[in-house]
């Protein structure tokens, strides 16, 4: 009787194993996103499927962020500030986005350094997007609350040039409408 084979038990073991592998992958993904300072939130009932994905950016503390933390939103405008006007190859730029509007604004991630802002390089008098995000994950809608100050870091390329950082946004909570805009940082150089 010990040589009797029960196929039904084998199928159950295979299913349990695939469930455990799937669970381990989900837990690993959550830990990875948590380590990057990204937390997933859900939207309110009644929103469209396209607007139900959003993320909240968690500031990354460091010694150079003290000046940016004192940033206060300017009433009525969205601004982008950088911690320096000149960077060296491979440095990280601390970017501070402030929403001084009386409403939340929305943008998407998957731009430069897989963030909400786009790094642009001046080439022959026109601006070209650089440093694309190569993650193969869905692009998420990111909400910036009214009066918020959002800090993030983006990598600076190794090409000496003039650069700027750009934020494109729509008004209203999670892209539900309202005026939008495009905001640029001051130009900076990489040497």
C-alpha positions in Angstrom: 0.0 0.0 0.0 2.9 2.3 0.4 3.5 2.2 -3.4 0.0 3.5 -4.1 0.1 6.8 -5.9 -2.6 9.4 -5.3 -2.8 11.9 -8.3 -5.3 14.1 -6.5 -2.8 14.7 -3.7 -0.1 15.6 -6.3 -2.3 18.2 -7.9 -3.1 19.7 -4.6 0.6 20.0 -3.7 1.3 21.6 -7.1 -1.5 24.2 -6.6 -0.3 24.9 -3.0 3.2 25.4 -4.4 2.1 27.8 -7.1 0.1 29.8 -4.5 3.1 30.1 -2.2 5.4 31.2 -5.1 2.8 33.8 -6.1 2.5 35.0 -2.6 6.3 35.2 -2.2 6.5 37.3 -5.4 3.8 39.7 -4.2 5.5 40.1 -0.8 8.9 40.7 -2.5 7.4 43.4 -4.8 5.8 45.1 -1.8 9.1 45.1 0.1 10.9 46.5 -3.0 8.4 49.3 -3.5 8.6 50.1 0.2 12.3 50.4 0.1 12.1 52.8 -2.8 9.8 55.1 -0.8 6.7 54.3 -2.8 3.4 53.5 -1.2 0.3 52.5 -3.1 -3.1 54.0 -2.2 -6.6 53.6 -3.6 -9.1 56.2 -4.8 -12.5 56.9 -3.6 -15.5 54.9 -4.8 -17.2 56.1 -7.9 -14.0 57.0 -9.8 -13.1 55.6 -13.2 -10.8 52.6 -13.5 -8.1 54.7 -15.1 -8.0 57.0 -12.1 -8.0 54.4 -9.4 -4.2 53.9 -9.4 -2.3 56.5 -7.5 0.9 56.6 -5.5 2.1 58.9 -2.8 5.7 59.9 -2.8 7.6 59.5 0.4 10.4 62.0 0.9 13.9 60.5 1.0 15.7 62.1 4.0 19.3 63.2 3.6 21.7 65.9 4.8 21.2 68.2 1.7 17.4 68.1 1.9 17.2 70.6 4.8 16.9 73.6 2.5 14.2 72.0 0.4 12.2 71.0 3.6 11.8 74.7 4.4 10.2 75.3 1.0 6.7 76.8 1.4 4.2 76.7 -1.5 3.6 80.0 -3.2 -0.1 80.6 -3.2 -1.7 80.1 -6.7 1.3 78.5 -8.5 3.1 75.2 -8.8 6.8 75.5 -8.6 9.9 73.3 -9.1 13.1 74.1 -7.3 16.5 72.4 -7.4 19.1 72.2 -4.6 21.9 73.5 -6.9 22.5 75.4 -10.1 25.5 73.2 -11.2 26.0 69.5 -10.8 28.8 67.0 -11.5 28.4 63.8 -13.6 26.5 61.1 -11.8 25.2 63.3 -9.0 21.7 63.2 -7.7 19.7 66.4 -7.9 17.2 67.1 -5.1 14.0 68.4 -6.8 11.3 70.1 -4.7 7.8 70.4 -6.3 5.4 72.6 -4.4 1.7 72.8 -5.1 0.4 76.3 -4.0 -2.9 75.8 -5.8 -6.2 75.6 -3.9 -6.7 72.1 -5.3 -4.9 68.9 -5.8 -3.1 68.2 -9.0 -2.3 65.0 -10.8 0.6 63.8 -12.9 2.1 60.4 -13.8 5.3 58.6 -13.0 7.7 56.8 -15.4 9.5 60.0 -16.4 13.2 60.7 -15.6 14.6 58.4 -12.9 11.1 56.8 -13.0 9.8 59.9 -11.2 7.0 62.4 -11.8 9.4 65.0 -13.4 11.1 65.0 -16.8 14.7 66.0 -17.1 15.3 67.9 -20.4 18.6 68.8 -22.1 19.0 71.8 -24.3 20.2 70.7 -27.8 20.6 73.2 -30.6 18.3 75.7 -28.9 15.4 73.2 -28.2 14.6 71.0 -25.2 14.8 67.2 -25.5 13.6 64.7 -22.9 16.5 62.6 -21.4 16.8 59.8 -18.9 13.7 57.7 -19.7 12.3 55.2 -17.2 12.9 51.7 -18.3 10.7 49.9 -15.7 8.2 47.5 -17.2 5.4 48.4 -14.8 2.2 50.2 -15.4 2.4 54.0 -15.3 0.6 55.3 -12.2 -1.3 58.6 -11.6 0.3 60.5 -8.8 -1.7 63.1 -6.8 0.0 66.1 -5.3 -2.3 67.5 -2.6 -3.0 71.3 -2.3 -0.3 73.0 -0.3 2.0 70.0 -0.6 5.8 70.0 -0.9 7.2 66.9 -2.6 10.9 66.1 -2.7 12.5 63.6 -5.0 15.9 62.8 -6.5 16.8 62.4 -10.1 20.1 61.3 -11.6 22.2 63.8 -13.6 23.6 62.4 -16.9 27.3 62.3 -17.8 26.9 64.7 -20.7 28.0 68.3 -20.0 25.1 70.4 -21.1 22.3 72.8 -19.9 19.4 71.1 -18.4 16.0 71.8 -16.7 13.3 69.8 -15.0 9.7 69.9 -16.1 6.4 68.9 -14.5 3.3 68.4 -16.6 0.1 68.2 -14.5 -3.7 68.3 -14.7 -5.9 69.9 -12.1 -8.4 68.2 -9.8 -8.1 65.1 -7.7 -6.5 62.2 -9.6 -7.0 63.8 -13.0 -10.8 64.4 -12.7 -10.6 67.8 -14.4 -9.6 71.4 -13.8 -6.9 73.5 -15.3 -3.5 71.9 -15.8 -0.1 73.2 -16.7 3.6 72.7 -17.4 6.2 74.1 -15.0 9.9 74.3 -15.5 12.8 74.6 -13.1 15.6 77.1 -13.5 18.2 76.0 -16.1 21.3 74.3 -14.6 24.5 72.9 -16.0 26.4 69.7 -15.6 30.2 70.0 -15.7 
